[in-house]
Amino acid sequence: MKDSSRKQSAASPCAACKLLRRRCAQDCVFAPYFPADEPHKFASVHKVFGASNVNKMLQELPEHQRGDAVSSMVYEANARVRDPVYGCVGAISSLQQQIDLLQTQLALAQAEVVHMRMRQFSSPENASPTSSSRDTHSHHHQPSKSLFNMEMDDQDNMDDSLWS
């Protein structure tokens, strides 16, 4: 990967050097992580962190950790551009709120399922031991499918439509 970026930097400077309007040296710390064909990556990182700080961070890290560090900086920089106050913490907080809301909705739905099953099993037609009495009351209550199973079937269909 470094060899291809070195060949590329010989022809044109990396995105960092291009934005900073300087010559891209053979040992440029930015070149392997900010290729010329992705200028937006360095632009957002530079806007949030500054080229000097990014340079210091990268040089302080072992080479095998630099790629992950750059990915993190790009993610944080993009989050900061979208939300200057909270950055990625704002996105995490929003996702946590969604999780909390969905867990509450799930708990309510599960409680409703339990309540409906309790009501179904405590109805007078289930108290009778003979099956003939159930047949005579079938026009009042037809439990062809439990509510839980219907929800699961609907969920399967929704997954198919979303991901197919």
Phi, psi and omega in degrees: 000319179294323181298317181292324179288328177294317179297320181294320183289337176293323180281316180216153181290158176294169183300324180294309181296325179295315180293323181277355178055054177225165179287136180273108183286162179301325182258027180303124182289337182277329190307315182293340189248342180231076182295157184299332183276005176228062185293334181296329180299307182289326182300315180289321178296317179297319182298322184272314188258331185090142184297321181296316179294319178297317178301314180298315181300315182293320182289334179281344182265149170296150184304324184289349179256351186293322179299316178294322179297318179295318178300317179295317179296320179296317179297311180297318180297316178296322178293321179293325177294318179289320183224090186298334183277309188257338180060222182288339176296324177296319178294317179297316179298318179297317178295323178295320177297320178296319178298315180299315179297314181294324177294322177295315179297320178296316179298319178295318179295319178295321178295322178295320178297314179298316180298317181292321178294320178297318178295321180295316183282341179263003179290154183300330182292331178278342179284336181283133183284342184269148179280339181293326179291330176293319181296325182287336180260010186295335180286344179275321186218116182241091179277071182290327181213139177287157180300320181299315180296322179295318179297320180293320177297317179297321179296318178299317179295321180294318178300319179299317182287329180284323190253359181266000000 
